[in-house]
Amino acid sequence: MKAWINEAAVELCKAYGEKAKEVSAIAFADLSEVPWLLQFGVSAFLGSTISSDHANLRSLLEEAGLAADLVRPYELVADWDGSFKAKLGVVSSDQYTLFVVFDGKVSAVLREGDGSPDEVKAKYLLAMRSALDQV
């Protein structure tokens, strides 16, 4: 995932504390074109990548003087058959699509092509703050 998401999580933790756990960010990886013989290796790679990103988030939180478990890290869901992509209306698999979920509903959809990384981060923070202000 992009580095800005962990930076944004730290900002949210500073502003909202424990409430930051109340909203989730979920990304889907379209893996429908991965041959079944390679799926085990791809699963291991995704697991390693997610573990590394979550470790980075914990480090950033600790550097900021915050508890390492103060926020729920983003989730990455492997879409092996393309069904999530189809149901959620994701057009391109070449770019990430991130969903902000609050109270069981998608409150924002962010796509890599929605602007510069700083613009996407700003949209993400706006969506997260809007949801967290309702908690």
Residue pairs with C-beta under 8 A, 6 or more apart in sequence:
1 27
1 53
1 74
1 76
1 96
1 98
2 96
2 112
2 117
2 120
4 117
4 118
4 120
4 121
4 124
5 25
5 74
5 98
5 121
5 124
6 53
6 56
6 57
6 60
7 60
7 121
8 121
8 124
8 125
8 128
9 20
9 57
9 60
9 61
9 71
9 73
9 74
10 57
10 60
10 61
10 64
10 66
11 125
12 20
12 71
12 125
12 128
12 129
12 132
13 20
13 61
13 64
13 66
13 70
13 71
14 64
14 66
15 129
15 132
16 132
17 70
18 70
19 132
19 135
20 70
20 71
20 72
20 132
21 70
21 71
21 72
22 102
22 131
22 132
22 135
23 72
23 100
23 101
23 102
23 107
23 128
23 131
23 132
23 135
24 72
24 74
24 75
24 100
24 101
24 102
25 74
25 75
25 98
25 99
25 100
25 101
25 124
25 128
26 74
26 75
26 76
26 77
26 98
26 99
26 101
27 74
27 75
27 76
27 77
27 96
27 97
27 98
27 99
28 76
28 77
28 78
28 79
28 84
28 85
28 88
28 90
28 97
28 99
29 46
29 76
29 77
29 78
29 79
30 79
30 82
30 84
30 85
30 90
30 93
31 39
31 42
31 78
31 79
31 80
32 79
32 80
32 81
32 82
32 85
32 93
33 93
34 42
34 80
39 80
42 78
43 78
46 76
46 78
49 76
50 76
53 73
53 74
54 73
57 71
57 73
58 68
58 69
61 67
61 68
61 70
61 71
62 68
74 98
77 84
79 85
84 90
85 93
88 97
88 99
88 109
90 97
92 111
92 113
95 111
95 112
95 113
96 111
96 112
97 109
97 110
97 111
97 112
98 109
98 110
98 111
98 124
99 106
99 108
99 109
99 110
100 106
100 107
100 108
100 109
100 110
100 124
100 127
100 128
100 131
101 107
102 131
102 134
103 131
103 134
107 127
107 130
107 131
108 123
108 124
108 126
108 127
110 120
110 123
110 124
110 127
111 120
112 120
114 120
114 123
115 123
